[in-house]
Amino acid sequence: MVIVINAFCLGLETNIMATNLLSTTPEEFIRLGWAFCGFFTLEMVLKISANPSRFFLGAAWTMNLLDFFLMALQWLDVVVTVHTADKENSDAGSVNFNIMRSIRMVRLVRIVRSYRVLRMLGEVRAIIWSVGTCLKPLLGALLVLMTLIYLLAVFLVDTCNSYRVAADIADEGFEQLGTYYGSLERGMLTLWQIITGGMDWAVAVNPLMDHTGPVPVFVVFCYIAFALLALLNVITGVCVESAVKRVKEDKDNYLVQYVRGVFKRMETSGTGVITWDDFQSSVNSKDMKELFKAIDLDISEAHCVFKILDLDDDGTLDADEFLSGCLRLRGAAKALDVLVLMREIRSMQQQLVQQLQSVPS
């Protein structure tokens, strides 16, 4: 809740400074900044003192270090803001604008702290992680697209330049060629706008049709067809595939942690194993119902599931047996599982035939 209030105050502060053309932060927001820094520092100290090894070496150590880094930046923001405000009050007009720009950049980083609120929401967290996973393939696809745009822009700019030099450059008919293809950066911008909706492609193609030959027009048509119908769809497909893969991995990791938690709650004897009695006594609990739902089995099949999980048939389940068994039971049988089962059946059939042949008639 405090993080939400902090983000709201940051937006309100920015709006007040912009509407009133203020160069420094109002005194009220400086006091709020001290209060937020104190709260976040106290929170960080309590986390570290409660379990230092978990904070720095636990599963969420990267997020904890990011929190620590953001807290340090917020302290830097408040200290520099106070120093700048005092300096302006003592000597108006002597504020270094480079320092002010640095403060604005540090203040932008404070907005990142709001990610902690989003991290608490499962669906939003999945979306954020999916977007992060898509960045790598997206950058590769954008590199291919920008390479194509660069090569095509070189061709079009060189072609248009030839026609403009051969004709009268002052002719109004060639002004549009200069507008859209007068330089390499203009040509690249035009080609980017054609496929991203920033410009109607007909506006960019008409000057080529009126003042150049058919080859540049045909090249642009091929570029539009390839980029819109093939490349952009491939980029979308790659991003969707990466996002689906990331969501699946997130679900798998959550299931592993959930199964381990269920085992710890069932194992109350301290021996590290659970018996059928322990398993049966927890069958009607909410945790077990959720577990059976996750592995797509009915709770009435609990005894059969216990027998399947007990690989060594000793009447007990340790943590590894329980975890690996639950993960194997989830979902439909894979082709490898079917092949292994067929091989075992074939081996049993051969052994049975050999035993029958060894029996005297």
Steps between C-alpha positions, in 0.01 A plus 500: 500500500786736583654432159172599331485822703864572413430458128188720527695774681772487235242558227332779698836667562588488130161645403525789748854588391402492133180704533670765717834501310698420816869417474528342845285263702247659742581470869201273572617237253854514637362409842298219347816379328681481837206308645492248215876451516479435872221246456674310221829502690329358808339232286837408347672484841228271638528268199877471529502458877227232487692269266819641341590182311155475344507867402834481318509131395134397480290435192396869480849646555493690169175675590635578848813659356285700258295625796821598678628683192171690457499597866854641464394698191201640688729620779724660235199668343384649831847618605578666166151655486544656846848626410374656176203663672728654767737623234221667303362665812841641591597614150218519247598410147817314600352154474699274270259370238717195440434405862130557450496268199684238705234528770228444242675185377535363854136582565395294200666195656280541807202407287651154460429437868132461410592167339480346848126557503462333160715210618233409753239443226547162333351592162685832477823333611461240224450778243809687621718189491362410156586843363849468644542159339393639161768770500781279371317355195337839441837674481620239252193545284533880514863468394390306191230759427734797544759335275235456231385861542859626480581311181176602333545864607848507346355376171205741496699807608767431240237445229303814590818702517585393144162615370520827695846581364401417144190720523456854621534479881294817537211331327209475742424149377822368654453667839314202638785271400727719708252501785474123527826379344730805514742340746573161651334580832189635324481192281529267802237699688263482202540123467446457876185713494357304206480174696424641847201719416680832523435571132271370230718301263331659199635841606855366489453301178327768288814717456690193385228414250490856362872579474695172494487174310298191589789321672500711823121470522517121459773478764289699746198278431710188568631659819148579624374150421799331664503721809126500568404148394813308601751675724262670744296181534817306569595753768155463657526121490846498659389733777186297569697175508753648742222634721318164508824320581573742783150463647535121488836517678348728762216252557748212525711684757189589699383137496838378625493744790137417574564122507795548734285713728224234506754231592642709785153556643419127482833389647455566871700209648841650424620185320503658153241253363122473501290186541160412361343616825661843460389511138146390579456748785582788262291383205204724581715807568493798266866452407449141386188587302691772318789260438275230353335766284839616375602147396155440348396212729195439715537504878323162519808342339721594793590142601589407142711815468688415819578152368624645171720754675651234728755369250694281744177362650608556862178676607666840535574798277800727532514854358665397173253218434205726572628787285613296198186285511263798506683662209480178298130457567419847374354519151466236232752222447795592281625288213810411702285373788301280261816360341653421840178325604490297176862395550436387857192302389699338220776407744247349741346301216837356401577405859160335534550302178843384617360385834214315329743326265717392792206328670497125413189390314 
